[in-house]
Amino acid sequence: MGRIMRVSTPVDVTVVAGNTIIAVECTTGTTTLGIRRWGLYFRGTSATASPISVEICRCSALGAGTNIPFGSAASARFVSVDGQLAATPASLARYNSLGGDTITEILNNICIHPQGGYESVENPPIPIGAAGGSEFFAIRIQNAGTDPLARAWIEFEE
């Protein structure tokens, strides 16, 4: 590991149960990603709405979603934080995938108010990437009472 990457949702994502807001994939069996930090923020409209249950998990498969391309432009949402731009990343990122996830381990389950957010610093970093196949780190919605909008980001080493 060495290069530090950050990926974020390029648009607001509608929150529904079973929706993966954002995920990163370790695409090779020889590379391991280290999840360093992540955050999730909601833009709900009701101050009295029920908290939203969120799962932080490892997945061996993820449902169809929208890929987030790697780039260095000002509008890019998948970037190298430490300035190492030349190499193509050994990871992929995607957002707003609904259904089809194969969860292998739930790392954390938290409740967040729909007008709030949550950030986590992982020390040591969470390792993602099993030898012989791809593995995902995903921020998923388990239960959503109301339908606020969400934004999320993940910072990791590869």
Backbone as ProteinMPNN parsed JSONL, in Angstrom:
{"seq_chain_A": "MGRIMRVSTPVDVTVVAGNTIIAVECTTGTTTLGIRRWGLYFRGTSATASPISVEICRCSALGAGTNIPFGSAASARFVSVDGQLAATPASLARYNSLGGDTITEILNNICIHPQGGYESVENPPIPIGAAGGSEFFAIRIQNAGTDPLARAWIEFEE", "coords_chain_A": {"N_chain_A": [[0.847, -1.179, 0.0], [0.365, 2.319, -0.539], [-0.247, 4.587, -2.236], [-2.589, 7.178, -1.778], [-6.016, 7.41, -2.106], [-9.113, 9.025, -2.964], [-12.6, 8.834, -3.141], [-15.798, 10.034, -4.095], [-19.374, 10.463, -4.025], [-20.776, 11.664, -7.027], [-23.168, 12.997, -7.287], [-26.241, 13.767, -5.485], [-27.683, 10.974, -3.851], [-30.607, 9.065, -3.842], [-32.055, 7.811, -0.942], [-32.836, 4.569, -0.237], [-33.991, 1.482, 1.187], [-31.647, -1.151, 1.143], [-30.009, -0.044, -0.754], [-26.796, 0.559, -2.069], [-24.829, 3.159, -1.298], [-22.201, 4.045, -1.888], [-19.223, 2.439, -3.065], [-16.014, 0.836, -3.017], [-13.855, -1.166, -4.971], [-11.537, -3.726, -4.703], [-9.729, -4.884, -7.225], [-7.899, -6.855, -7.987], [-6.277, -9.922, -7.104], [-3.829, -9.595, -5.952], [-3.448, -7.157, -4.794], [-4.114, -5.174, -1.944], [-6.495, -3.11, -0.476], [-6.516, -0.428, 1.846], [-8.809, 0.791, 3.919], [-9.053, 3.965, 5.057], [-10.512, 6.266, 5.95], [-13.936, 7.346, 6.052], [-17.109, 8.789, 5.098], [-20.558, 9.758, 5.535], [-23.407, 11.546, 4.648], [-26.592, 12.99, 5.188], [-29.408, 14.625, 3.638], [-31.987, 15.234, 4.751], [-35.398, 16.366, 5.31], [-37.031, 16.463, 7.535], [-37.055, 17.15, 10.932], [-37.907, 15.421, 12.858], [-37.81, 12.855, 11.911], [-37.228, 9.272, 11.752], [-34.13, 7.641, 12.667], [-31.705, 6.549, 10.199], [-30.715, 3.347, 9.32], [-27.529, 2.14, 8.766], [-25.222, 0.104, 7.046], [-21.872, -0.884, 7.183], [-19.822, -2.636, 5.198], [-18.169, -5.651, 3.939], [-18.215, -6.981, 0.7], [-18.67, -9.62, -1.67], [-19.749, -9.428, -4.108], [-21.478, -6.935, -6.012], [-24.444, -5.135, -6.729], [-25.717, -3.811, -9.881], [-24.594, -0.575, -10.69], [-23.513, 2.848, -10.904], [-20.474, 3.6, -12.385], [-17.631, 5.359, -11.091], [-15.447, 7.375, -12.613], [-11.83, 7.446, -12.66], [-9.749, 10.289, -12.313], [-8.067, 13.471, -12.916], [-9.145, 15.934, -13.22], [-10.781, 19.031, -12.276], [-13.426, 18.462, -11.717], [-13.441, 15.821, -11.051], [-14.301, 12.89, -9.173], [-13.004, 10.738, -8.203], [-9.988, 10.473, -7.113], [-6.388, 10.863, -6.776], [-5.111, 11.567, -3.719], [-2.614, 12.136, -2.763], [-1.084, 13.122, -4.84], [0.022, 11.33, -6.682], [-0.502, 10.749, -9.72], [-0.011, 9.4, -12.114], [-0.193, 6.532, -12.469], [-2.63, 4.053, -13.3], [-5.344, 3.322, -11.18], [-5.553, 0.442, -8.99], [-8.041, -0.187, -8.299], [-11.645, 0.029, -8.372], [-14.512, 2.195, -8.437], [-17.892, 2.753, -7.441], [-21.281, 3.939, -7.415], [-24.633, 4.19, -6.018], [-25.919, 1.585, -6.283], [-28.411, -0.814, -6.482], [-29.642, -3.544, -4.956], [-28.667, -7.028, -5.399], [-26.295, -7.275, -4.008], [-23.738, -9.175, -2.436], [-23.149, -9.796, 0.651], [-20.399, -10.366, 2.687], [-19.343, -9.811, 5.158], [-20.406, -7.868, 7.863], [-19.139, -4.972, 8.967], [-19.744, -2.835, 10.584], [-22.632, -1.367, 12.05], [-24.661, 1.305, 12.023], [-26.765, 3.981, 13.244], [-28.066, 6.869, 11.813], [-29.165, 10.188, 11.994], [-31.569, 11.565, 9.709], [-31.019, 14.216, 9.042], [-28.403, 14.523, 9.467], [-24.958, 13.431, 9.714], [-22.089, 11.228, 9.433], [-18.781, 10.416, 10.238], [-15.876, 8.388, 9.959], [-12.743, 7.38, 11.204], [-10.461, 4.994, 10.471], [-8.325, 3.083, 12.305], [-6.227, 0.597, 12.936], [-6.125, 0.787, 9.264], [-8.91, -0.637, 7.46], [-8.541, -3.721, 5.945], [-9.104, -4.56, 2.561], [-9.684, -6.881, 0.044], [-9.248, -9.913, -1.134], [-7.07, -12.619, -1.783], [-7.108, -13.937, -5.028], [-9.575, -13.03, -5.964], [-12.068, -10.409, -6.472], [-13.042, -7.848, -4.094], [-15.305, -5.849, -2.213], [-15.649, -2.736, -0.443], [-18.294, -1.376, 1.154], [-20.803, 1.141, 1.654], [-23.884, 0.855, 2.818], [-27.463, 1.215, 2.779], [-29.542, 0.061, 5.24], [-32.07, 0.313, 6.419], [-34.522, 2.64, 5.74], [-36.508, 5.15, 6.842], [-37.679, 7.635, 5.973], [-37.221, 9.309, 2.815], [-34.547, 10.743, 2.349], [-31.877, 12.568, 0.733], [-28.502, 11.556, -0.048], [-24.946, 11.884, 0.403], [-21.646, 10.61, 0.008], [-18.284, 9.559, 0.904], [-15.093, 7.933, 0.493], [-11.902, 7.268, 1.709], [-8.83, 5.792, 0.883], [-5.958, 3.549, 0.883], [-3.853, 2.195, -1.634]], "CA_chain_A": [[0.0, 0.0, 0.0], [1.142, 3.528, -0.56], [-0.947, 5.71, -2.826], [-3.836, 7.492, -1.084], [-7.074, 7.744, -3.059], [-10.4, 9.429, -2.397], [-13.724, 8.75, -4.064], [-17.026, 10.571, -3.514], [-20.532, 10.421, -4.924], [-20.796, 12.89, -7.825], [-24.494, 13.616, -7.172], [-27.036, 13.255, -4.373], [-28.25, 9.65, -4.09], [-31.842, 8.854, -3.103], [-31.875, 6.773, 0.063], [-33.856, 3.519, -0.13], [-33.46, 0.29, 1.837], [-30.924, -2.058, 0.258], [-29.204, 0.699, -1.724], [-25.4, 0.851, -1.737], [-24.579, 4.559, -1.638], [-20.889, 4.118, -2.537], [-18.375, 1.278, -2.799], [-14.76, 0.693, -3.745], [-13.564, -2.569, -5.243], [-10.175, -4.172, -4.94], [-9.999, -5.674, -8.43], [-6.932, -7.912, -8.232], [-5.979, -10.751, -5.951], [-2.497, -9.305, -5.425], [-3.463, -5.841, -4.161], [-5.028, -4.99, -0.822], [-6.816, -1.719, -0.167], [-6.665, -0.126, 3.263], [-9.801, 1.857, 4.107], [-8.538, 4.856, 6.102], [-11.575, 7.145, 6.46], [-15.131, 7.422, 5.216], [-18.151, 9.652, 5.642], [-21.887, 9.682, 4.932], [-24.194, 12.713, 5.066], [-27.966, 13.0, 4.681], [-30.062, 15.923, 3.464], [-33.405, 15.044, 5.021], [-36.147, 17.601, 5.546], [-37.802, 16.384, 8.77], [-36.253, 17.097, 12.164], [-38.436, 14.372, 13.723], [-37.78, 11.57, 11.206], [-36.485, 8.189, 12.4], [-32.765, 7.447, 12.165], [-31.501, 5.634, 9.084], [-29.766, 2.304, 9.662], [-26.499, 2.055, 7.732], [-24.268, -0.988, 7.206], [-20.542, -0.777, 6.599], [-19.597, -4.061, 4.997], [-17.409, -6.257, 2.855], [-19.076, -7.717, -0.227], [-17.96, -10.33, -2.732], [-20.397, -8.985, -5.35], [-22.27, -5.727, -5.831], [-25.423, -4.953, -7.791], [-25.402, -2.811, -10.912], [-24.591, 0.806, -10.238], [-22.834, 3.764, -11.813], [-19.039, 3.695, -12.125], [-17.052, 6.682, -10.875], [-14.156, 7.296, -13.298], [-10.641, 8.041, -12.06], [-9.288, 11.426, -13.094], [-7.396, 14.554, -12.199], [-9.824, 17.197, -13.514], [-11.394, 19.684, -11.112], [-14.733, 17.867, -11.465], [-13.281, 14.395, -10.768], [-14.746, 12.425, -7.862], [-12.138, 9.615, -7.839], [-8.712, 11.15, -7.321], [-5.238, 10.568, -5.933], [-4.993, 12.652, -2.751], [-1.214, 12.428, -2.484], [-0.417, 13.651, -6.022], [0.526, 10.281, -7.573], [-1.564, 10.682, -10.721], [0.367, 8.726, -13.355], [-0.609, 5.139, -12.593], [-4.045, 3.709, -13.222], [-5.568, 2.683, -9.881], [-5.86, -0.986, -8.957], [-9.364, -0.271, -7.692], [-12.77, 0.637, -9.076], [-15.483, 2.792, -7.528], [-19.235, 2.811, -8.007], [-22.272, 4.459, -6.475], [-26.051, 4.014, -6.29], [-26.283, 0.256, -6.766], [-29.597, -1.271, -5.747], [-29.887, -4.98, -5.051], [-27.642, -7.883, -5.962], [-25.082, -7.309, -3.192], [-23.445, -10.386, -1.672], [-22.42, -9.329, 1.831], [-19.62, -11.413, 3.332], [-19.1, -9.432, 6.551], [-20.847, -6.541, 8.288], [-18.09, -4.428, 9.826], [-20.349, -1.897, 11.523], [-24.019, -1.011, 11.775], [-24.885, 2.544, 12.775], [-27.98, 4.741, 12.949], [-27.741, 8.274, 11.582], [-30.357, 11.018, 11.783], [-31.652, 11.966, 8.301], [-30.498, 15.559, 8.818], [-27.047, 14.533, 9.995], [-23.919, 12.703, 9.012], [-21.201, 10.42, 10.257], [-17.46, 10.183, 9.674], [-15.104, 7.424, 10.72], [-11.322, 7.207, 10.919], [-10.145, 3.599, 10.777], [-6.935, 2.925, 12.697], [-5.558, 0.548, 11.634], [-7.033, 0.751, 8.121], [-9.63, -1.89, 7.198], [-8.034, -4.327, 4.711], [-10.083, -5.057, 1.588], [-9.03, -7.544, -1.081], [-8.857, -11.284, -0.855], [-6.298, -13.227, -2.866], [-7.867, -14.765, -5.951], [-10.834, -12.473, -6.429], [-12.314, -9.025, -6.079], [-13.787, -7.632, -2.864], [-15.815, -4.489, -2.11], [-15.985, -2.06, 0.804], [-19.528, -0.699, 0.765], [-21.664, 1.842, 2.598], [-25.231, 0.453, 2.38], [-28.625, 1.585, 3.581], [-30.267, -1.13, 5.671], [-33.46, 0.658, 6.66], [-34.73, 4.08, 5.58], [-37.892, 5.511, 7.114], [-38.034, 8.652, 4.994], [-36.316, 9.229, 1.667], [-33.687, 11.906, 2.138], [-30.778, 12.399, -0.214], [-27.248, 11.274, 0.651], [-23.627, 11.982, -0.237], [-20.689, 9.818, 0.761], [-16.923, 9.503, 0.407], [-14.21, 6.923, 1.07], [-10.472, 7.493, 1.475], [-8.152, 4.51, 1.062], [-4.611, 3.346, 0.32], [-3.714, 0.989, -2.458]], "C_chain_A": [[0.886, 1.232, 0.0], [0.376, 4.724, -1.081], [-2.286, 5.92, -2.127], [-4.84, 8.019, -2.098], [-8.309, 8.209, -2.296], [-11.442, 9.366, -3.486], [-14.959, 9.296, -3.356], [-18.154, 10.483, -4.531], [-20.591, 11.731, -5.708], [-22.117, 13.655, -7.744], [-25.148, 13.116, -5.891], [-27.651, 11.917, -4.784], [-29.506, 9.517, -3.243], [-31.688, 7.648, -2.198], [-33.084, 5.84, 0.062], [-33.201, 2.3, 0.502], [-32.808, -0.627, 0.806], [-30.031, -1.376, -0.755], [-27.776, 0.865, -1.216], [-25.108, 2.26, -2.221], [-23.266, 4.695, -2.385], [-20.099, 2.873, -2.158], [-17.073, 1.416, -3.567], [-14.471, -0.795, -3.857], [-12.07, -2.767, -5.417], [-10.277, -5.206, -6.057], [-9.01, -6.792, -8.691], [-6.672, -8.686, -6.957], [-4.63, -10.449, -5.325], [-2.429, -7.969, -4.701], [-4.458, -5.849, -3.011], [-5.252, -3.504, -0.647], [-6.898, -1.581, 1.351], [-7.614, 1.046, 3.413], [-9.368, 2.687, 5.311], [-9.635, 5.682, 6.767], [-12.772, 7.049, 5.528], [-16.158, 8.32, 5.897], [-19.445, 9.508, 4.86], [-22.725, 10.812, 5.506], [-25.565, 12.664, 4.414], [-28.49, 14.423, 4.587], [-31.573, 15.748, 3.61], [-34.074, 16.365, 5.35], [-36.897, 17.611, 6.873], [-36.895, 16.243, 9.981], [-36.712, 15.971, 13.079], [-38.432, 12.995, 13.063], [-36.936, 10.551, 11.971], [-35.079, 8.087, 11.83], [-32.719, 6.415, 11.042], [-30.429, 4.635, 9.495], [-28.821, 2.078, 8.483], [-25.557, 0.899, 8.056], [-22.96, -0.633, 6.506], [-20.08, -2.216, 6.432], [-18.6, -4.387, 3.895], [-18.401, -7.032, 2.003], [-18.205, -8.446, -1.242], [-18.556, -9.998, -4.097], [-21.27, -7.788, -5.02], [-23.23, -5.602, -6.996], [-24.993, -3.881, -8.781], [-25.517, -1.413, -10.332], [-23.906, 1.663, -11.286], [-21.363, 3.857, -11.43], [-18.63, 5.153, -11.935], [-15.666, 6.653, -11.513], [-13.042, 7.987, -12.52], [-10.205, 9.211, -12.929], [-8.637, 12.481, -12.247], [-8.041, 15.906, -12.469], [-10.474, 17.75, -12.252], [-12.729, 19.057, -10.752], [-14.644, 16.388, -11.084], [-13.722, 14.07, -9.344], [-13.968, 11.203, -7.396], [-10.727, 10.087, -8.143], [-7.628, 10.582, -6.409], [-5.029, 11.773, -5.02], [-3.544, 13.075, -2.575], [-0.423, 12.857, -3.716], [0.158, 12.627, -6.967], [-0.522, 9.988, -8.641], [-1.264, 9.761, -11.899], [-0.231, 7.332, -13.496], [-2.122, 4.991, -12.515], [-4.277, 2.992, -11.898], [-5.887, 1.197, -10.03], [-7.243, -1.221, -8.369], [-10.387, 0.375, -8.609], [-13.708, 1.221, -8.039], [-16.825, 2.876, -8.231], [-20.179, 3.371, -6.951], [-23.672, 4.098, -6.946], [-26.365, 2.659, -6.925], [-27.393, -0.288, -5.874], [-29.823, -2.752, -6.002], [-28.717, -5.733, -5.653], [-26.356, -7.941, -5.174], [-24.951, -8.674, -2.513], [-22.549, -9.97, -0.515], [-21.689, -10.517, 2.455], [-19.345, -11.098, 4.801], [-19.634, -8.029, 6.803], [-19.844, -6.044, 9.314], [-18.646, -3.503, 10.9], [-21.783, -1.654, 11.097], [-24.324, 0.191, 12.65], [-26.214, 3.169, 12.372], [-27.608, 6.217, 12.877], [-29.04, 9.033, 11.357], [-30.381, 11.509, 10.344], [-31.25, 13.411, 8.007], [-29.053, 15.661, 9.285], [-26.08, 13.768, 9.117], [-23.053, 11.953, 9.989], [-19.879, 10.278, 9.52], [-16.723, 9.204, 10.568], [-13.654, 7.437, 10.251], [-10.97, 5.802, 11.379], [-8.651, 3.471, 11.072], [-6.81, 1.632, 13.495], [-6.579, 0.519, 10.5], [-7.684, -0.627, 7.955], [-9.088, -2.492, 5.907], [-9.168, -4.868, 3.844], [-9.3, -5.69, 0.442], [-8.534, -8.909, -0.694], [-8.082, -11.838, -2.042], [-7.223, -14.093, -3.723], [-9.187, -14.189, -6.417], [-11.032, -11.052, -5.956], [-13.134, -8.977, -4.797], [-14.145, -6.156, -2.777], [-15.861, -4.033, -0.657], [-17.178, -1.195, 0.459], [-20.193, -0.008, 1.943], [-23.083, 1.646, 2.08], [-26.297, 0.982, 3.328], [-29.372, 0.31, 3.942], [-31.748, -0.834, 5.822], [-33.602, 2.171, 6.574], [-36.201, 4.398, 5.788], [-38.415, 6.553, 6.134], [-37.016, 8.579, 3.869], [-35.515, 10.511, 1.487], [-32.672, 11.608, 1.043], [-29.491, 12.201, 0.579], [-26.055, 11.569, -0.242], [-22.665, 11.19, 0.634], [-19.311, 9.9, 0.131], [-16.146, 8.425, 1.143], [-12.776, 7.313, 0.72], [-9.74, 6.195, 1.8], [-6.758, 4.524, 0.467], [-4.666, 2.134, -0.592], [-2.252, 0.735, -2.754]], "O_chain_A": [[2.018, 1.196, 0.48], [0.352, 5.772, -0.435], [-3.032, 4.967, -1.905], [-4.554, 8.951, -2.849], [-8.522, 7.839, -1.141], [-11.203, 9.791, -4.617], [-15.152, 9.057, -2.164], [-17.92, 10.435, -5.739], [-20.468, 12.803, -5.116], [-22.173, 14.834, -8.095], [-24.675, 12.159, -5.279], [-28.085, 11.748, -5.923], [-29.48, 9.822, -2.051], [-31.243, 6.587, -2.635], [-34.21, 6.264, 0.326], [-31.993, 2.103, 0.37], [-33.357, -0.849, -0.273], [-29.362, -2.048, -1.54], [-27.564, 1.265, -0.072], [-25.137, 2.525, -3.423], [-23.204, 5.382, -3.405], [-20.277, 2.318, -1.073], [-17.028, 2.032, -4.632], [-14.795, -1.579, -2.965], [-11.422, -2.059, -6.188], [-10.846, -6.281, -5.862], [-9.267, -7.625, -9.56], [-6.832, -8.158, -5.857], [-4.311, -10.992, -4.267], [-1.425, -7.683, -4.049], [-5.521, -6.463, -3.103], [-4.3, -2.723, -0.667], [-7.303, -2.511, 2.048], [-7.264, 2.176, 3.072], [-9.32, 2.192, 6.436], [-9.686, 5.788, 7.992], [-12.63, 6.71, 4.353], [-16.089, 8.576, 7.099], [-19.435, 9.178, 3.674], [-22.749, 11.013, 6.72], [-25.69, 12.338, 3.234], [-28.082, 15.307, 5.34], [-32.338, 16.076, 2.702], [-33.406, 17.36, 5.634], [-37.359, 18.669, 7.301], [-36.07, 15.332, 10.05], [-35.979, 15.594, 13.993], [-39.004, 12.055, 13.615], [-36.045, 10.917, 12.737], [-34.85, 8.402, 10.662], [-33.573, 5.533, 10.947], [-29.359, 5.025, 9.963], [-29.256, 1.853, 7.354], [-25.143, 0.733, 9.204], [-22.957, -0.143, 5.377], [-19.958, -2.943, 7.417], [-18.243, -3.556, 3.061], [-19.32, -7.663, 2.526], [-17.142, -7.961, -1.629], [-17.933, -10.258, -5.127], [-21.744, -7.642, -3.894], [-22.876, -5.927, -8.13], [-24.035, -3.144, -8.548], [-26.438, -1.118, -9.571], [-23.742, 1.24, -12.43], [-21.037, 4.157, -10.281], [-19.207, 6.058, -12.537], [-14.782, 5.967, -11.002], [-13.27, 8.973, -11.819], [-10.283, 9.132, -14.155], [-8.647, 12.409, -11.018], [-7.54, 16.927, -11.999], [-10.689, 17.023, -11.281], [-13.133, 19.11, -9.591], [-15.671, 15.762, -10.82], [-13.539, 14.87, -8.427], [-14.233, 10.679, -6.314], [-10.311, 10.101, -9.302], [-7.911, 9.915, -5.413], [-4.794, 12.881, -5.502], [-3.266, 14.236, -2.274], [0.803, 12.949, -3.647], [0.741, 13.008, -7.982], [-1.337, 9.079, -8.482], [-2.186, 9.375, -12.617], [-0.734, 6.993, -14.567], [-2.799, 5.701, -11.772], [-3.48, 2.132, -11.525], [-6.415, 0.756, -11.051], [-7.572, -2.343, -7.983], [-10.049, 1.156, -9.498], [-13.704, 0.792, -6.885], [-16.897, 3.045, -9.448], [-19.913, 3.287, -5.752], [-23.883, 3.749, -8.107], [-26.999, 2.593, -7.978], [-27.306, -0.22, -4.648], [-30.151, -3.164, -7.115], [-27.876, -5.149, -6.335], [-25.404, -8.588, -5.609], [-25.944, -9.253, -2.072], [-21.34, -9.811, -0.68], [-22.297, -11.554, 2.72], [-19.137, -12.009, 5.602], [-19.345, -7.105, 6.042], [-19.711, -6.617, 10.395], [-18.088, -3.401, 11.993], [-22.107, -1.729, 9.912], [-24.254, 0.107, 13.876], [-26.725, 2.911, 11.282], [-26.928, 6.746, 13.757], [-29.913, 8.577, 10.618], [-29.33, 11.841, 9.795], [-31.151, 13.794, 6.842], [-28.536, 16.762, 9.476], [-26.345, 13.497, 7.946], [-23.244, 12.023, 11.203], [-19.86, 10.045, 8.311], [-16.917, 9.189, 11.784], [-13.376, 7.497, 9.054], [-11.161, 5.46, 12.546], [-7.815, 3.718, 10.203], [-7.254, 1.585, 14.642], [-7.76, 0.26, 10.732], [-7.079, -1.651, 8.273], [-9.161, -1.846, 4.862], [-10.073, -5.544, 4.333], [-8.355, -5.091, -0.071], [-7.522, -9.046, -0.007], [-8.416, -11.546, -3.19], [-8.016, -14.879, -3.204], [-9.868, -14.828, -7.218], [-10.262, -10.544, -5.14], [-13.829, -9.933, -4.452], [-13.374, -5.303, -3.218], [-16.083, -4.837, 0.248], [-17.09, -0.358, -0.439], [-20.157, -0.494, 3.074], [-23.453, 2.193, 1.041], [-26.056, 1.168, 4.521], [-29.79, -0.439, 3.059], [-32.59, -1.63, 5.407], [-32.885, 2.903, 7.255], [-37.049, 3.969, 5.005], [-39.475, 6.372, 5.536], [-36.035, 7.842, 3.977], [-35.781, 11.282, 0.566], [-32.634, 10.503, 0.502], [-29.392, 12.621, 1.732], [-26.14, 11.512, -1.469], [-22.842, 11.105, 1.849], [-19.177, 10.265, -1.037], [-16.486, 8.05, 2.265], [-12.477, 7.648, -0.426], [-9.979, 5.573, 2.835], [-6.417, 5.387, -0.341], [-5.415, 1.185, -0.361], [-1.919, -0.235, -3.436]]}, "name": "protein", "num_of_chains": 1, "seq": "MGRIMRVSTPVDVTVVAGNTIIAVECTTGTTTLGIRRWGLYFRGTSATASPISVEICRCSALGAGTNIPFGSAASARFVSVDGQLAATPASLARYNSLGGDTITEILNNICIHPQGGYESVENPPIPIGAAGGSEFFAIRIQNAGTDPLARAWIEFEE"}
